[in-house]
Structures are given as C-alpha cells and as structure tokens.
Amino acid sequence: MQRTDQDFKDGLALDLFSPTERSLVVQKNETPLPGNLVSGSSGEPFMALSPYSWVIEMNESAKDLIAKVEVPYVPDELKKQGIDQANTYVGTLAPDGKSWVVSEPQRNVHAEFIDGLRFSVETASNMTMNVDIPNGIEQSALPNGTQSLNSFVWRVNTSAPQSKVKATMLFPINLDMLKAKLSSSASPDQLSIASRASNSSVFKPISAASQKLAIQPETRIQVQDLAQLDGDYIILVKGAKSSNGTGSSASNSSTSISSSTGKAPTMVPMDAISSLASGSLVRVPCHSILWPLLGLYAIL
C-alpha cells in the first residue's frame, strides 16, 4: 500500500493509503453551498465555519482507498461564537449537489482508526498490539469459489501470541468494492471473514457461528469469541471474479492492552495513521472505510 501524507497551508490534511499510483488535485471553492443545507442528520440547524470549501479530485473514482481528511478550524473563534468543539462536523457534498451530507459515525475531534477495524479485547496479562496492512493476496491462498473483497490483509501481531484472550473484532465493509466485484445487487450476506496463522499460507473461513453482520450505524462483520489475535485476516466474497495482486507492507497501528480479568472488555480503537499534529489549529478527522475521496468538503 502506498501512503500519501499531505498537509496544506490552511491546515487541511490528507492521509491516504492506495494500492496503486494515482494523481490528486485539491482546490478551494470560494462560493460553496450554504452550510444550513444539510442532510443525514436530524440535529439542530447547521452553519458553515469556513468561508470556503475544499474540492478534492482524483484521476479515477478510487473506491479502494483508505483515507482520512482533517479539516481545520480555530478553537478561539468557536468560543467567540459560543460553539462547542464537540458539535462540529465535516460535510461532504451530496451527489445531487443540493446539500451537505453529515455522517456522524465518521467524525471525531480526536484522530482514531482510519480503516474502520475495531477490537474489544479481554486479557489475563498486559500486551501490546500492532496492525499492518500488507497489499497483495494470492488467489491460491483462498478457499475455492471465493475472492478477497480488498487487495490487502489485516496483519495482527501481539507481544504475547500464545496467550489466550477473549476478543471481538469488527471488520469494515466497502460496499462499493462489493458491487464492483459482483453487481449492483450484491449483498453483504455474501461476505465472511477468513484468517490464517502467521506460519500458514492458506486462509480458512472462521466459524460462521462466530460471525454476525452489523448494518447500523456502519456496515461491518463482527467476529466474536476469538481466543487468539495473531495472524492475517481478510473479507471473503462468495462467487466473485478472480484477480491477483502483489504489493508491499505498510505499518498501520500499534497500541497497548491492559489486563482486564474480572472486568468488562477493554475497547481498543486502532489509530491507523497518527495523532493530531501540534499547533494552533485543531483538526477534525473525517475518516471512513475505504471511501471514495472525490468530492467537496466543508466544516459545519
């Protein structure tokens, strides 16, 4: 996966992983749609915090990106207007160009995971965890009649690979990629999770009884009752056309997990890129699950 980490003079920041080389153009739109025209939220009326919006264009649709957009604003200016930082959102222009779309689950004032992978882990002793996203999956490594939804794997390594844990993993689903591999009528029900041990070359489906499809607020596959975490994980598509790929590994994230014996599981969100850059600007990450980056963005 090739990484592009670009900061702009006004504070806009883009952090991208792409399996192929692409060109990217960012421009200011000095006459954006009014900020009070919002869809996707039932909250109180919105207003624009920036006098302009950002237009992000790529040379192709790029539906297989892992991307994060950080849009800047000045905290002191918010205080003067009586606006709470926690009540700011990033809006993307709707396909019909008539409103800003606000996706509340994709917004956070602090940087979090970028690709959407989540963990809930209960351990008997402390451990550290690292997640990489190597690109390229050989078709021969997959079960017959299946194809990987993505071109990469999630590679999980812990400091105690032999330790038993009680874990749940939530895997993000890129619906655009699913439609591209099958058809517009493709359903998330055709997806499942497979894994392989660190010393194995073949993926095996995880028990169907341990998997559950979650649609709201975002489409994910939940895998529960995992006793170990180390290994590679992919999303399988039944009946998809074959395509092979190779690529390099990109380090994604690391974190520490404290022992929680006798307590509720510790939620561990994976910060896939980095924490917020220091300075006078606070950035609002608009992160997503392999989302198309093409579009207009505004801070609301």
Secondary structure, DSSP 8 states (H G I E B T S, - for coil): -EEEEEE-TTS-EEEEEESS---EEEEEESS---TT-EES--SS----SSSSEEEEEESS--TT-EEEEEEEE-HHHHHHTT--GGG--EEEE-TTSSSEEE-GGGB-SS---SS--EEEEEESS-EEEEEE--B---GGGS-TTEEESSSB-EEEEES-TTS-EEEEEEEE--HHHHHHHS-TT--GGGEEEEEE-TT-SS-EE--GGGEEEE-SSS-EEEEEEES---EEEEEEEET-----------EEEEEEE---TTS--EEEE---S-----SS-EEEEEE-SS----EEEEE-
